[in-house]
Amino acid sequence: MKEAGRADRPILVTGASKGIGRAIALRLGAEGYRVTAHFGGDRAGAEGVMQAIRAGGGSGDVLGFDLRNREETRAALDAHLLDKPAFWGVVLCAGVTRDAPFPGLDGAGWDEVLRTNLDGFYNVLHPLTLPMIRRRDGGRILVLSSVSGQMGNRGQVNYSASKAGLIGAAKALAMELASRAITVNCIAPGLIETAMTQNVPADIVKAVPMQRMGAADEVAALAAFLLSHEAGYITRQVIGINGGLI
């Protein structure tokens, strides 16, 4: 349902060209927010998302930058805001995995995951936080963590470290921004049907009490609620969507 005033609440969604990020961007566009769909390398995917949003009566634009690169990210965001209002909301969805047993995990596999998943938090949010505060109308920051960041996972020491780090960073930032009515929360998905999980063995899915993977649209529905007016008193929380896995 479209809430009055949402067109005046621009939201940046990173990693919006595919997977959970795509589902969230589409849901927010359908609910009336102006969406900026970020992409790293998949411009066509982000433009497809924006076409779908506009076809449904929504509005927005696409924005490309490598969020691992601090200078490039800041330059792209600063340029974007030269002729546009500050973002009211930011949803950090971009992420990668480079799974391997720890003894076989090379430095490149560690660095790629930490620079994308964890450094991206700083690189994106640092240029945007003061502009959000200066809007003086509250705001929302939503961070996609993972069940792996809560309980750890075999073969994912790098990924688990990055996602656990996001939880700590989000909780600390929530304390700093609470007096400004800007909420900061984490969603921690379990197994969600995306390209990232297409090769998950059946026995792992059977370990989920609900005996299935989740859908990206289910995560998007939770994100939409946490970005809504009704969620204004929810901050510093980690909300799992994992079929009862933990």
C-alpha positions as CSV (number, residue, x, y, z in Angstrom):
1,M,0.0,0.0,0.0
2,K,1.3,3.4,-0.9
3,E,1.8,5.8,2.0
4,A,1.4,9.5,1.5
5,G,4.7,11.4,1.1
6,R,6.8,8.4,0.1
7,A,7.7,10.0,-3.2
8,D,9.5,12.6,-1.1
9,R,11.5,9.9,0.6
10,P,14.3,8.8,-1.8
11,I,15.9,5.4,-1.0
12,L,19.2,4.0,-2.2
13,V,19.3,0.2,-2.6
14,T,22.7,-1.2,-3.2
15,G,23.1,-4.4,-5.1
16,A,19.7,-3.8,-6.7
17,S,20.4,-5.5,-10.0
18,K,19.7,-9.0,-8.8
19,G,18.6,-11.3,-5.9
20,I,17.3,-9.8,-2.7
21,G,18.4,-6.3,-3.6
22,R,16.3,-6.5,-6.8
23,A,13.2,-7.7,-4.9
24,I,13.5,-4.9,-2.3
25,A,14.0,-2.2,-5.0
26,L,10.9,-3.5,-6.9
27,R,8.8,-3.6,-3.7
28,L,9.8,-0.1,-2.6
29,G,9.1,1.3,-6.1
30,A,5.7,-0.3,-6.0
31,E,5.0,1.2,-2.6
32,G,5.7,4.7,-3.9
33,Y,9.3,5.5,-2.8
34,R,11.7,7.1,-5.3
35,V,14.3,4.3,-5.7
36,T,17.9,4.7,-6.7
37,A,19.0,1.3,-7.9
38,H,22.7,0.8,-7.4
39,F,24.8,-1.6,-9.5
40,G,28.4,-2.6,-9.4
41,G,28.9,-4.3,-12.8
42,D,25.4,-5.3,-13.9
43,R,24.0,-2.0,-15.4
44,A,21.5,-3.9,-17.6
45,G,20.1,-5.6,-14.5
46,A,19.7,-2.3,-12.7
47,E,18.1,-0.7,-15.7
48,G,15.7,-3.6,-16.0
49,V,14.6,-3.0,-12.4
50,M,14.1,0.7,-13.0
51,Q,12.1,0.0,-16.1
52,A,9.8,-2.3,-14.1
53,I,9.4,0.3,-11.4
54,R,8.5,3.0,-13.9
55,A,6.1,0.6,-15.7
56,G,4.3,0.2,-12.4
57,G,3.9,4.0,-11.9
58,G,7.0,4.4,-9.7
59,S,10.0,6.6,-10.1
60,G,13.8,6.5,-9.6
61,D,17.1,6.2,-11.3
62,V,20.2,4.0,-11.5
63,L,23.6,4.7,-10.1
64,G,26.8,2.7,-10.7
65,F,29.9,2.5,-8.6
66,D,32.3,0.0,-7.1
67,L,31.5,0.1,-3.4
68,R,34.8,-1.5,-2.5
69,N,36.5,1.6,-3.8
70,R,36.1,4.4,-1.2
71,E,37.0,7.3,-3.4
72,E,34.9,6.1,-6.3
73,T,31.9,5.6,-4.0
74,R,32.1,9.0,-2.4
75,A,32.6,10.7,-5.7
76,A,29.6,9.0,-7.2
77,L,27.3,9.7,-4.2
78,D,28.5,13.3,-3.9
79,A,27.8,13.9,-7.6
80,H,24.4,12.3,-7.4
81,L,23.4,14.6,-4.5
82,L,24.4,17.8,-6.3
83,D,21.0,18.1,-7.9
84,K,18.9,15.7,-5.8
85,P,17.7,15.7,-2.2
86,A,19.5,13.7,0.4
87,F,18.4,10.1,0.7
88,W,15.8,9.4,3.4
89,G,16.7,5.7,3.4
90,V,19.6,3.4,2.5
91,V,19.3,-0.3,2.1
92,L,22.6,-2.2,1.9
93,C,22.1,-5.4,0.0
94,A,25.3,-5.7,-2.1
95,G,27.3,-8.7,-1.0
96,V,29.5,-11.6,-2.2
97,T,30.6,-15.0,-1.1
98,R,33.9,-16.7,-1.7
99,D,33.4,-20.0,0.2
100,A,36.3,-22.3,1.2
101,P,37.5,-24.3,4.2
102,F,39.6,-21.9,6.3
103,P,42.9,-23.7,5.6
104,G,42.3,-23.3,1.9
105,L,41.0,-19.7,2.1
106,D,43.5,-17.5,0.3
107,G,44.0,-13.8,1.0
108,A,42.1,-12.7,-2.1
109,G,39.0,-14.6,-0.9
110,W,39.2,-13.0,2.5
111,D,39.8,-9.5,1.1
112,E,37.1,-9.6,-1.6
113,V,34.4,-10.6,0.9
114,L,35.4,-8.1,3.7
115,R,35.9,-5.2,1.3
116,T,32.6,-5.7,-0.4
117,N,30.4,-6.7,2.5
118,L,31.9,-4.8,5.4
119,D,34.0,-2.0,4.0
120,G,30.9,-1.2,1.8
121,F,29.0,-0.3,4.9
122,Y,31.5,2.5,5.6
123,N,32.1,3.5,2.0
124,V,28.4,4.0,1.3
125,L,27.0,5.3,4.6
126,H,29.8,7.7,5.6
127,P,29.1,10.2,2.8
128,L,25.3,9.9,3.3
129,T,24.8,10.1,7.1
130,L,25.2,13.9,7.5
131,P,22.9,14.7,4.6
132,M,20.3,12.3,6.1
133,I,20.6,14.1,9.5
134,R,20.3,17.5,7.8
135,R,17.0,16.5,6.2
136,R,15.5,16.7,9.7
137,D,12.7,14.3,9.0
138,G,14.1,11.0,10.3
139,G,15.1,8.2,8.1
140,R,15.8,4.5,7.7
141,I,19.0,2.5,7.3
142,L,18.6,-1.2,6.7
143,V,21.5,-3.6,6.5
144,L,21.4,-7.1,5.1
145,S,23.4,-9.4,7.4
146,S,22.9,-13.1,7.4
147,V,22.2,-16.1,9.6
148,S,25.9,-16.9,9.0
149,G,26.8,-13.7,10.8
150,Q,24.8,-14.9,13.8
151,M,25.8,-18.5,14.1
152,G,28.8,-18.9,11.8
153,N,28.9,-21.4,9.0
154,R,31.3,-24.1,7.8
155,G,33.4,-22.9,4.9
156,Q,32.3,-19.3,5.4
157,V,34.8,-17.8,7.9
158,N,35.2,-14.8,5.7
159,Y,31.5,-14.3,5.0
160,S,30.5,-14.9,8.6
161,A,33.1,-12.4,9.8
162,S,31.8,-9.8,7.4
163,K,28.1,-10.3,8.3
164,A,28.8,-10.4,12.0
165,G,30.8,-7.2,11.6
166,L,27.7,-5.6,9.9
167,I,25.6,-6.4,12.9
168,G,28.1,-4.7,15.3
169,A,28.4,-1.7,13.1
170,A,24.7,-1.3,12.6
171,K,24.0,-1.6,16.4
172,A,26.6,1.1,17.1
173,L,25.3,3.4,14.4
174,A,21.7,3.0,15.6
175,M,22.8,4.4,19.0
176,E,24.3,7.4,17.4
177,L,21.4,8.2,15.1
178,A,18.4,7.3,17.4
179,S,18.0,10.9,18.7
180,R,17.7,12.0,15.0
181,A,14.8,9.6,14.5
182,I,16.9,7.6,12.0
183,T,16.5,3.9,12.6
184,V,19.2,1.4,11.9
185,N,18.3,-2.3,11.7
186,C,19.6,-5.6,10.3
187,I,17.8,-8.3,8.4
188,A,19.5,-11.6,8.8
189,P,18.2,-14.0,6.0
190,G,18.8,-17.7,6.1
191,L,18.6,-19.7,2.8
192,I,16.8,-17.5,0.3
193,E,16.3,-18.6,-3.3
194,T,18.7,-16.5,-5.4
195,A,21.5,-17.2,-7.8
196,M,23.9,-17.3,-4.8
197,T,22.0,-20.3,-3.3
198,Q,21.1,-22.2,-6.5
199,N,23.7,-25.0,-5.8
200,V,22.8,-25.5,-2.1
201,P,22.6,-29.3,-1.4
202,A,19.2,-30.7,-0.6
203,D,20.3,-32.0,2.8
204,I,21.1,-28.4,3.9
205,V,17.6,-27.3,2.9
206,K,16.2,-30.2,4.9
207,A,18.0,-28.8,8.0
208,V,15.6,-25.8,7.9
209,P,12.6,-26.5,10.1
210,M,10.2,-25.2,7.5
211,Q,11.8,-27.6,4.9
212,R,12.2,-25.0,2.2
213,M,14.2,-21.9,1.2
214,G,12.7,-18.5,1.6
215,A,11.7,-16.3,-1.3
216,A,13.4,-12.9,-2.0
217,D,9.9,-11.4,-2.0
218,E,9.4,-12.5,1.6
219,V,12.6,-10.6,2.5
220,A,11.4,-7.6,0.6
221,A,8.1,-7.6,2.5
222,L,10.0,-7.4,5.8
223,A,12.3,-4.7,4.5
224,A,9.3,-2.6,3.3
225,F,7.8,-2.8,6.8
226,L,11.1,-1.8,8.5
227,L,11.2,1.2,6.2
228,S,7.6,2.2,6.9
229,H,6.3,4.9,9.2
230,E,4.9,2.1,11.5
231,A,8.4,0.9,12.2
232,G,9.6,4.2,13.6
233,Y,10.2,2.8,17.1
234,I,12.2,-0.3,15.9
235,T,15.9,0.3,15.9
236,R,19.2,-1.5,16.8
237,Q,17.5,-4.8,16.0
238,V,18.6,-7.9,14.1
239,I,15.5,-9.6,12.6
240,G,15.9,-13.1,11.3
241,I,14.0,-14.5,8.3
242,N,15.3,-18.1,8.2
243,G,12.5,-20.6,8.4
244,G,13.3,-21.4,12.1
245,L,17.0,-22.3,11.4
246,I,18.1,-20.5,14.6
